[in-house]
Amino acid sequence: MNKLSRLFLRRLERIARREAQRNAHLNGLLSLKIVEVGGHVLRRYSPAFETASLSGDHDRDVAWVRRNFGGYLLPPPQQSDIVTTEGKSPTSFLPSLYRLGQVTASDHVAAIDHKRRAYAVGLVGRAGKAPLISNIVAALVLARAIENGRVPLARIVRAAAMSAPVVALHGPIVGFEQAMRRLIETPGFVPGGALSGIDGEYVYDDGTFAGPEGAGRTYIQFLGHSIARIAGATLRRRLVNATTRDYPVVAISEKAEAIPSDIAIAADIGLAAGRLDYPFLSAMVEAMHGANGITALEQWSTAYDAHYLTIDDVVLAFRPGRCASQVIAVLASLTERNRVAAREDDDDDDEPASKGAGKSSKSKQDAKSSEKSSSGKDSGGGWKRDKLSGAEVIQPEPWGPGENDRPSLVVETLAGYGKAKTWALDLKADLADHRAGALAWSDMSTKLLLHGPPGTGKTTFARALCNSLQIPLVVTSVSTWLQGGHLNDVIDRMSKTFVEARAMAPAILFIDEIDGIGKRQPAEREYADYWNTIVNKALELLDGAVKSEGLIIVGATNRPQEIDDALKRSGRLETHIEIPLPDIATLTEIFAHHLGDDLASLVDGKASDETKADEVGSEAAGMSADEAEAPNIQADRDSDEHTLRDAREGAAT
């Protein structure tokens, strides 16, 4: 990361800390004193809460402030929404704050050391909201644009601080316009005061610009999607009227040709950003995960071209709580998806036009262009945005430092899986050898067909395999593919599923209900072309998966006999393992696994019950033989009397 990028990121962090401290003051968490130092008016904050609980461990203390005072770091509600109680100050509602009537300001200052007060105020600033991911992305893009333009930063700062500068920014990145707009309107980032924009397209009077009152400096903005609707003399009049009234003018576009020549010529600042690339990803990972996160970029293959990424893609990938390796895996998947979409778009554009089209051909092209724009397929980035495959991506649960500190679901602890468990453990050993360079991927058994009755745990096996191998799991099903209905949609979902799985390799692709693909049908059958095309596409994808390293395919079905034989041949789903219903011994292991520590108490309870039963048996054994036989003798006598009585009654009759 270069010096300018670090400067911009530190500025965003200071803005976030300052915002948190100001909110804390408005909510009564910090007290404020205005001081003058060297002719500069400064804010001096002091903590209005008890600092004795601070341990000196920065991370632990930040967590403590967030846990106890997180609500006070947010903007306060509007005055009309505040319910006040007469006789109580706002700080009286804070459980751990000093009561203003009990401790004076001088006592407070004397009681707390200056360094401790400064430390507590710093904790409040760092416990607030972090800078927006979109602002971090835009700041890094802007820093690289300034560096590539070879314009001294001091000159750009002087121009930005002018009363009415004209600025032109363009960069071939999808989402560039909105990201830059959010960045320059962030209070404190641009010198000269906060900016509040007015869209140049919606200025009704060319001679009057009524900006919002109390919202900072007003500037006129021209974004790429609206510049084309204002041209010629109208644009020139609005530009001149804005500058004569000391309104800054900012034009931002994803395409350089969209910047009007009047603005480009008059621009005090003109910057051109490049596409996203590997150095940008490196700077972004370092900014979000530190120097230790750079090692995660080893997962980034040279086959991935980062210029296919959009700003929205980067924002979606760098989510809070994700580690660097997970972020890189998501970015790789999005890059591959966008690359495939761009290739398909190029194929569509290369189709030859029909003969004799003439003027109507141009109209169709214009209609096609407008259709792409209205459907959200952005033309500025050179590729079209499309739907995902519908597959779910599951990241593995991490293993702990100890041997027994393992995830709750792993293959090693599964019961009743027999050959499937053996196959998985062998695959784990082979994967370790492959990563060490001792085993080629083609020599590994990486394709499996699981079959068995419903409820035998085929999906559970896939999740356990994900945790044992510590690689992502991509879960899909044939029913998910068939949701598209139309044949082209089904084929597209199937292809995208394999593309997304390959982008995260090494990964597991789990295809449930794979029997839904069916078998190839005779030509005379109804809808034979539909189903035969799907089967042929599945065969093609599985063949391609065989040639791609890092992809483990597991298919699951309840009806293996309904799957086309070609899908089960060598090179495709060649390993077939049945998971039967569990027997008594397997059920015992399953119960023991799920009961865990509760099993010991149950065993102890059963042992005590058996002891009581033995004692009762011992007492019965101590009875005399006559006492034991007495009930039986009496029963025999009763039986004989009933028999004699029945015989007499029969004879009398």
N, C-alpha and C positions, 0 to 999 in steps of 0.2 A: 504494500500500500504506500502510495507516494505521500509527500508532505502535505499537499493541498487537500487530498482526501481526508487525511487525519484532522486537518484544520476544520473542514466542514462538519465532520462527525462530532468533534469536540464542541463546535458551536451548537449543534442540535442537542447535544447532551446538556449544555449549560441552559439552553432555552427550556428544556423539560424540567431541570432542577429548579429554575427560577419560577416556573409556573406552579410547581408543587409547593414551593415556599410561600408564594403569594396566596395560594388557596388556603394553606395552613394558617396564615395570618388572618385572612378574612373569616375563618372558622374559629379563631381563638386559640389555635394550637401554638402559634408563635407570637411574640410581642415584637413590635416594630419601633425603631427610633431612627429618624432622619438625621444624618450627620453630614458635615462638609469636610472633605479631605482634599487639600490642594486645589480648591476651586471647583471640585466635583461634588455633586450631591449624591450621597450613597444611602442605601437602605441597610440598616444594621438590625438583624434579627436576633432574638434571644428565645430560648425554649420556655414555654409557659407550662411545662409538665415536669413531673418528677423524673430526674435522670439517674437516680440511684440504681435503677434496674439494668442500666447499660453495662455490658460485660467487657467492652473493649474489643471484642471480636466483631469486625465490620459486618460480615455476612449475617451473623446471628442477630446483631443489633438492628440491621435493616429489616430483617424478617420480623423482629419484635415490634418495630414501628408500624410496619404494614398491618400486622395482626391487630394491634391495639388502636391505631389511629388512621387506618386506611380511608375511612370516610371523610376525614378532615383534609385529605390531600386532593379532594375533588372540588370542582367549582361549587360555591354555596348556592342554595336555591334563591329564586327571585325574592325580593323583599315582600311581595304580596303573598308568598307562600309560607312565610315564617310566622309561626304562632309564638308570640312573646308572652312571658309571664311577668307581671309587675313585681319589681323588687329583686329580680334575679338577673345577673349578668349572663351573657352567652357562655362564658367559661364555666359557670356553675354546673352546666350539664355534662362536663367532661369528668369522668370518674377519677382520673388520676392527676387532674390539674390543681395548681394552687388556687385557693379561694382568695379573691382579690381583697376581701375584707380582713383577712387574717395575716397576709404577708405583703409587705410593701415592696415597691420596686427596688429600693435600695437594699432591703434585706435579701431580696431574691438575687441581686447581682453579687452581693457579698457572700452569699451561701454557695454559689456555684463558680467553679474555676473558669477562667476565660477559655482555656483550651477545651474544657469539657463542654462549655456552651457552644463553641464553634463546631465541635465534633457532633453534638446533638443536632444542630441546625443542618450540617452536612448530611446527616442520616435522613432527615426529613426530605431534603431535596432528592436524594437517591432512592427513596422509598416510593416516590411518585411514579407516574406513568412514564414509560420509556418512550423515546422518539418513535414515530410511526415508521413501519418498515418501508412504506412507499416513499417517505421523505429520505430515508437512508439510501434507497436505490437511486432516487433522483439526484441526491447530493453527489454520489459517486459518479453518475453519468455526467453531471455538470462539471465536476473536477476534471474528468478525463477530457471533456470538450475544451475546457480552458487550457489544459496542458497541450492538447494537440493543436490548438489555435496559436500557440506561442505568443499570446498577448499577456503582458505582465499583469499580475493580479492587482497591483496597486492602481493601474490605469482603469481596470474594470470596476474597482471599488469607488474610485473618484467619479466615474460616469454614473454608477448606480446611485450615488448620493446627490446627483444633480437634481434640480427642481423638476425638470421635465425631460428625462432621458428617453430615447427611442431604442428599444431592444428587439432583436430578431434572433430566435432560437429555432433550430430544426434538427431532427434526428430520426433516422429510419427505424424506429422502435415502436411497436404497437403499444399504446398507452402513454406515449411520451408527452402528449399535450396536457392531459389531466394531471400527470405526476409533476410536471414542471410548474403547473399553475398552483398546485397545493404547496409546493416547496416555497415559491416566492411569496405566497400569502401567509406563510408561517410567521407569526409575530417575532421579530428580532433577528430573522435570518438575513434579510436585506437591509443594509444601512439606510438610515434616514427615516425610520418609522415603519409601522405595519402598513401593509398594502391591502386595499379592498377594490376588487375589480368590477368594472362595468363592461358588459359585452358590447363591443362596437356595433354589432348587428342590430341591437335593440335600442340604439340612441335615436329617438324620434326626431329631434331637432338638431340639425348639423351645427348650429351655433350655440347650443346650450347643453351642458353636461351637468346634471344634478346628481352628485354623488351622495351616498348615505351619510347622515350626520353622525359624528362621534365614532366612526369606524376606521380611523386612520387615514393614510394617504389614499386618495382615489386615483386609479389608473384605468386606462382604456385598453381592453384586451381584444385581440383578434386571434381566435383559434382556427386551426387548419380547416375544420369542417364548415366554418362559417365565412372564411375570408373570400371564398369564390363568389358568395352572394353579394358582396360589396366590391365594386370595381370602378375604375375610371374616375370621373370627376367627383362622384359621391365619396369615394374613399379618400381622395385628395383633400376635399373640404373638411372631412372629419379629422384627418390627421393634422391639418394646419390649425383648426380650431382647438384641438386638444392641446397641442404644444404651446399655442399662444396663451392659453389659460393655465399653463403649468401643470398639465396632467401628463404623467408618464404614459407612454404607449409601448405595449408589449405584444409582439406577434410570435406565436408558437405554432409549429406545424411539424408533422412527420415527414413531409416532402419539402425539399428545398424549393421546388418550382412553385409551391403554394404561397410562398412569402412574396407579397406584392413588391414590385420594383421600387415604388416610392418609399416603402419602409426599409427595404434593403439598402438603398442609397443613403437615406437619412439616418441610418442606425448608428448610435453611439457605441453599442455593443452588439456584435454579430458573432454568434457561436454556432458551430456545427458539431453535433455529437455523432459518434460512430455506432455501429451495432454492438450488441452485447457479445463479449468474447470471454475466453478463458481467464485473462488477467482481471477482468471485471468480477468473475465468479470468485477468484482468489481473494480479491479485496473484500468482497461481500462476506465470504466465509470468515475472514480474519476479523471483520468488523463485528460480526454476530457471535462468533465462537472463539475468538482469540487465535493466537499462533498455534495452539494445539489442534484447532480444527482444520488447519491446512493439510494435515496428513490424510484427512478424509477425501481430499481431491484425488488421491490415488485411484479411487473407484471410477473417476471420470475418464472414459475411454477416448482415444483420439478420433474414434468414429463419430462421436457426438459433436455437433457444431452448435455452439451456444448462441449464434446469431438468430436461430429459430425461436429463441425464448422471447417472451414479452415481459413487460414490467409486471403485469398481473400474475404471470407464471411465477416470477421470482417472489412476489409478495405471498402467494399461496404456499410456496415451498418453505420459506423461512418463517414457520409458525412457532410461537412460544412453546417451549417444552420439547421440541424436536432436537435430537442430537445432530451433529454435522453429517454423519453417515446417512441418516434418514433423509436429510435435506438433499444431499447429492443424489440419492436414489430417486427421489421425486422429480428433481430437475432433469435427470437423465430420461425418465419416463415421458415427461412433458416435451422434452426436446425431440425425442424420437417420434412422438405423436404428431408434433407440428411439422416435422420433416416429411413424414408420410403424407400429411394433408397437403403440403406444398407441392409434392411430386404429383399427387392426384390432380391438383389444381392446374399444374403445368400440362398434364396430359389432356385435360379438358380444353385448355386454350389452344392446344396444337391440332384439334380436330379441323379438317378442311371445311371451308365454307361451301355451301351448295352453289351450283352454277346458276348464273343469272340472278343472283340475289340483289345486286345493285344497291339501291338506296334502302331497301327493306333489310338487307344484311346489316347495314350500319345501325338501323333502328333496333334490330334484335340484339346487337352487341351492346348498345346503350341500355336496353331493357335488362340484359343480363348483368351489366355493371351495377345498375340501380338495385337489382334484386339482391346481389351480393351485399351491397351496402345496407339495405334494409333488413337483411336476415342476420346481421351481426358478423358476416364474414369480412373481416377488415382487409381493405386493399392497401393500406399504408405500409404494412409489414411485408408484403409480398407472398403471403400465404393465407389460406382460409381457416377459420376456426370451426371446428366441428364437434360433434358429440363424442363422449367417451364410450367405451365398450360396455359399460355397466358392471364390470368386474370389481370385486372388493379386494383391496390390498390390506393384508394383515402383517404387521411387523412382529418379529419374534420378541418374546419376553427375555430380557438379559439374564445371564447366569451370574450368580454372586461369586465372591472371591473364594468361598469354600467349596469343597467337592460336593457336599450335601446341600449347598445353598443353590438350589436349582429351581426353575419355574414349576408352577403347580402341575403342568401338563407336559410331559416329555415321553418319548418312546421308551426310554429305559424303565419307566414305572408302569407301562401299560401291561394289562393281563388279558389273555385270551386271543392275542393276535397272531401267535404262532409264527408261520413263515413270513408274514408281513413285518413282524418285529425284527426277525433275523435279517430280512432284506434292508430294512431301514438302518440297522446298526452297521451292516456291511457298507452301505452307502455313506454313512458318516465317516467311516475309516477311509474309504476311497476318496471322499472329498478332501479330507485332511492331506492325503498323499498328493492329490491333484494340486492343491494350493502350495504344497512344498515342491512341486515340479517333478515328482517321482512317478506320476501316473497320468496318462493322456485321458482326456474326457471321453474319447471314443471307446476306451477300454472299460468304461464304467457302465453299470446297469442303471439307467436314469429314466426308464419309462415303465410304468406299472399300471395294470388294470386290476382294480379291486372289485370283487363281486361277492354278494351274499344277501341274505334276507334283510328287509328293512329293520333299522334300529340296532344293527350290530356295530356301529361306531366307525363308519368309513370317513365321515367328516372329522370326527375326533382324531382319527389317525393322522389326517393331513395337518391339523393344528399342532399335534404333538411333534410331527416331523419338522414343522417350521421351527419350533422351539429347540429341538435337538440339534438341527443343522445350523441354527442361527442365521437363516436367510429369509427374505420376505416370502409370503404366501399370497398368490393371486388366486382368488376363488371366483369361479363362474359356473355356469350350468348351461345346458343346451336350451332349457326353457328361457333363460336370459337372452340367448342369441335369437330365439324365435319370436321375441317380443316385437321385433321390427315388422313382422308380417310379410312385407314385400321381399322378394328374393335378394335384391340388391342390398337392402338394409341388413338382412341376415348375414350375407357374405361379408359385409362391411364390419359388422360386430365381431364376427369370428376373426377376421384379419387383425382388427385393432386389439383384440385380447392378446394374441400372440405378440404383437408389437410391444404392448405395454409390459408384458412379462419379460421379453428379451431385454427391454430397456433397463430392467432392474436386476439382470443376471449378475451373480447366481441367484436364482429364485425357483420357487415351486409353483407350477401351474396346476391347479386342481380343477378338473372338469367333472361336475356332478351330473347325474342323469345322462350319461354319455350314450345310453341306448336310444335316446331321443333322436339321434342322427339317423338311426334305422339302417336299412340295407338298400342297395341299389335295386330298382324295380324294372320289370320289363317295359319296353317302350310303349306297349299298348295300354298299360295301366294309366288310370287317371292321375294327373299331377306327377307323372313319372319324371318329367324333366326337372321339376322343382326339387324333389328329394334326391335325385341322382346328382344334381349340381352341388347340393350341400354335402353329400358324401364325398364327392370328388374334391371339393374344397378342403374338407377335413383331412383327406389323404395328402393333399399338397402341403398343408400346414404342418402336419406331423413329419413329413419328409424334410421340410425346411428346419423343423426343430431338431432333427437328428444331426444336421450339419452345423447347428449353432451351439457353441459351448455355453455352459452355465445354466441351461434350462432343464429342470426336472419336471416331467409330466406324470400326473397321477389321475387316471380316470376311474370313476366310481359308477356302479350300476347294480340294480337288483335283477336285471334280466340280461345276462351276457349272451344268451342265444339270439337276442334281437340285434346284435351289433354285426355290421358287415365284416366278413372274414378278413378282408384286406386291411382293416384297421387293427387287427390282432396279429398280423404277421410280423416277421422279424424286421427290425428297424423302426417299427412303430410301437404300439402298446404290446410288446412281445412277452413281458413277464405277467403271468396271470396267477393271482393268489385269491383264494376264497377265504372269507371271514365267516365261519359258521356261528350258529347260536351257541352261547356259552353253556358248558356242562357244569356239574355241581362243583368240581374242583376249581374251575375258572371263576364261577360265581363267588366262591369263597375268597379267592384272591382279589376280586373286584371289590367286595364288601370290605375286606381288610384294608385295601388302599384308601377307600373313601372314608372309612371310620377313623383311620389314623390312630391318634392317641386315645380315642374313646374305646378302642378295642380292648385295651388292657382292663379297664373298669368293667366291661361286659364279661370278660373272661373271669375276673375275680368274683363277680356276682354269680356266675354260673357255677363256679367251684363251690361257693358257700351253699348254693341250693343242693348240689350233689352231696355235700357233707351232711346236710340235714336229712336228706333222703336215706343215706346210709345209716344214720342214727335211728331213724324210724324202723328201718329193716332190721337193725340189730335188736331193738326192743321186741319186734315180732318174733325174731328167732329165739328169744329167751323164753317164750311161752311154752307150757308143757304140751306134750303130744295130745293128751286128752282135751285140753282147752282149745287146741287148734282144730281137732276133729269134731268138737261138739256141734258147731253150727251145721256141719255136713250131715251128722247123724240125725239131728232134728229135722233137717230138710227131707231126708229119706223116709222118716216115719210119717211125716205129713203127706208125702206122695203115696205111700202105701194105704193110708186111711182113705184118701180120695178114691183110689182105685177100687177098694172093697165096697165103698158106698155106691159107686156107679154100678158095680156088678149086681148088688142086691136089688137096686131099683130096676135094673134090666130084667132080672128073673121074675120079679113081681109083675111086671108088665106082661 
